[in-house]
């Protein structure tokens, strides 16, 4: 099939690599604009652009798909199928109707659960034991199209969002290729989503990453896992943020915020206790929780609240 690809971040680049290695004909890639990154603000191409250029594919980076130029380019390319993976742009109805087989999208959740920008993170934040990938037919809504193929993925009890995302990226690429084969063979059977089961997965913010030690220890542990690698869960101590990179559940009870043990740093929560295994104090390098409380001269019985 003649395929036009649309995507931007690493997961999209991985899918584009898989498509380039397949028997399909890649017509090119649409991706977001180059952006300044890091403190030096170096203008950097998105991952999809780098992969496309490495394979000699043409690249388009329009600010919007609603302009006449983008629509004209796509009509001239006459793709059989448009594949979208985390593109970050809404496709207008005129573009959705151009390809023979329409437009399909890879979403990293078991739709209709976790529609939105951060489905992997919210699955971990909520302590889910399973998530997955869904290939759906794009329509005018946000993650509302008919489902073409799904593949469940188990979530490890200690797995972070970043670790899960790495695993689910590979699964996503494999599922996408399998779905395209089914579409080409006329075996894909669209199934409408159950709107009554729909939930949302809004973007994460630094503010929502703050840990409330009055909550249950398991909930806090899930929050630490889900906020890793960004924005990273954090505690407020002495007016400064202490990021919590890694934690584990522990035995013990006490007043929320009370230090039950200094080494390893074990803190009482609203219910249960949590070991803060690795932390990053504001302006400092990563260290163990035990090293941090030693430097702050904190001991068992003191409080972090």
N, C-alpha and C positions, 0 to 999 in steps of 0.2 A: 504494500500500500504506500501511497505518497502521503507522508506525514509532515505536518508543520508543528513544531514544538513551541510551547510557551511556558516559561518558568524562570526562577531567579536564584534561590539559595542552593546549598549543598545537596539536599535531597533531590531537587530538580536536576542538578548536574549529574548525579548518579543515575537517574532515570534516562537522561539524554545519552550518557555513555552506553547504557544497555541497549537503547534503540539504535545507536550507531553501529553496534556490534551485531545487530539483527539483519534479517534479509530485506527489511523495509527501506524505502527511499526517503531520506530526510531532506526536506526542502529548505530548511533553515530554522532559525530560532528567534522568537521575540522574547525580550527580557527587559528588566528595569534599567534605568540609567546608571552609569558609573557614579560612585559616591565617595566622598572623602572619608577615610577611616583612620583610627588611632589618633593619638595626640598631635601627630605631625600633619594630619588631614591630607594624606596622600590619596589622590584620586584613584580609585580601584574598581576594576571591572567585576561584575557579579560572577559567581562560579559558572553559571550557564554560558555566559559569553566566552569564558576561557575554554570550556569544553568544545563549544561550537567552533571557535577559531582553530583549535587544535585539530579538528576534523575537516577544516576547510569549508565550513558551512557559512552561508550569509547570516548576518545578525542585524536585527532591527531593535531599536530602543526608543520607541515613541513615548511621549509623556502621557498620551491617552490613546485609546483605541477608537474613540468616537470621531476622530478626524477622518476626512475623506481619503487621505493618503494611505493610511493603514488598511482601510477597507479595500482600496484599489489594489494594493500590493497582494493582499490575501486572495482576492478574486483572480488576479493574474497567475498566482501560484497554483490555483485550483487544487487544493489538497483533498485527498479522500477522507482524511481525518485530522482534526486538531487535537493534540494531547496537551493538557494543562496540568502543571504540577507547581503549586505554590508560586504562581506568577505575581500575584499582588495587584492585578488589574481586573476590573469587571469587563466581561465580554458583552458588547451590546447585541441585541437580537439579530441585527443584520449580519454579524459575523457568525453567530451560532448557526445560521441557516446556510452558510456557504459550502461547507464540506459535505460530501456524499453521505458520510456516516455521522455527521454532526461533530460535536466536541465532547471529549471525555475528560474527566478530572480525577486525579488521585488525591484522596483525603485520608489522613492518618487517624482514623477512628472507625468504630463500627456504627456507621450512620443508621438512624438519625441521631444517635447519641454524640454529643460534643461537636456540634456545628460551630464553626468559627475559627479563630486564629491560633489557639493554643490547645488542641485536642490531646496531644501526648502529655503535656504538663498537667492538665486537669484530671486525666486518668490516674496519674500518680498522686496528685494532691488529694484526691478523694479516696485513695487506698484501694482502687480497683485491682482485681486479680487478673483481668483480661482486657485487652483492647484489640486493635487490628487495623487493617487497611480496607478501604472501600474504593472501588472504581465506579464512578457514576456518570450518567449522561448529564452534561451541563444544561441548565435552563436559566431563566432570568433571575431566579432566587439565589440565596446564599446557602450553598450546600444542600439544596432541596431536590435535586434531580433524581431521576429513577436510578436504582442500584443495578449495576451490571455484574459485579463480582465482589466478593469479600474474602478476606483471609484473616482469621483470628490470630492474635499473638498474646502469649502469656506474659504477665508482668511479675518479675522477681520481687520478693518481699523487701529486699534491700536496694533494689535497682533505682537509680536516679533518672530524671527525665532525659538527661544527656545520654546515658547508657542505653536506655530504651530506644531513643531516637536513632542511635547508630544501628541497632538491630532491625528496627522497623523500616529503615531506609532500604536495606537489602530486600526485605520481604515485599516492600512496595514496588520495587523495580521488577521483581519476578512476577508479581500479580498483574502488573500493568501489561507486560509482554503477553502473558497468558490470556488476558482479556482481549487484547488486540487480535490475537489469533482467533478467538471465538467470534469476534465481530466480523473478521474477514471471511470466516467459514459460515457465517449466518447462524451461528449457534448461540449468540448472546441473547438472553431473555430479560428485558428490563422489568424491574419490580418496583412499584411505587413505595416511597417511604411512608412509614406510619407516623403521621404528624403528632399523634397523641404521645408518642415516645420521644419526641425531640427535646434535646437539651442544648445549652449553649456553652461555648468554651471561649470566653473573652480574653483579650491579651492580658498578660501579667504586667504588674507595675511594681516598682520598688517599694511603694507604700504598703501594698498588700503582703509583702514578704516578711513583715515584722512578726516575730513570734510572741504569742500571748501565753505565758507560762501558767495561766489559770485554766488552760484547756487540757484535755486528755493527752497523755504522753504519746499515744499512738497517732493521734491527729497531728501533733507537733512533728513527730518523726516523718510522717507522710509529707508534711509541709517542707521540711528540710530536703527530702528527696526530690519533691516536685519543683522546688525553686532552684535546683542545681542543674545546669550551670548558670542560669540567669533567671531572676536578678540576685539570687542567693538569699536564703533566709537570714534574718539578723535579729539581734537583741540590742536594746538600748541600755548601756551601762555608763553612768557618769556623763551623760549627754553625748556619748559617742557610740557609733554603731560597731557591733562585733558580729561579723558574719559567721554563720554556722555552716560549714561545708559538709560535715559528716556527723551523723548521730546514730545511736542504737538504743533500743528499749532496755530498761533495767528494772530490777526489783527495788522496792522502797516506797515509802510514803512520807509526807511531810507537808509543811505549809508551802504553797506554790512559790517557786523562786528560791527556796532554801537549798543550800549546798549540802547534800547528804554525804558526799565524799569528794575530796579534792583531787585524788589520783586513782582512777580516772575521774574526771569532773562529772559528777552525777548530781542532777538537779531535780528536785521534786516538782511535779506538775499538778494540775487540778485533780488528776487521777493518775497514779503510777509515777514513774521517774524516767528521766532521759539522760543518757551519757552524751556529752558534747565532745566527740572524739577529735574533731579538727575545727579550728576557728581561725578567723582572720580579723584581728583588731584593726580599727580604723588607722590607716597610715602605716600598718605593719605587714610583715610577711606571714604566710600560713604557719600555724603552730598547733600543738596539741592543746586541748582544753586545760589539761593539768599544768602545762607550762604557762598558760595565760593567767590562771588564778594564782600561781606561785609568784609571778611578776607583779600582780596586783595585791599581793599579801592577803589574799582571801583564804578562808579555811572552812572546814565543815561547821555548819551552824550559821554561817553568814548568809545573806540573801542577795540575789541578783536583781531584786525588784526595789 
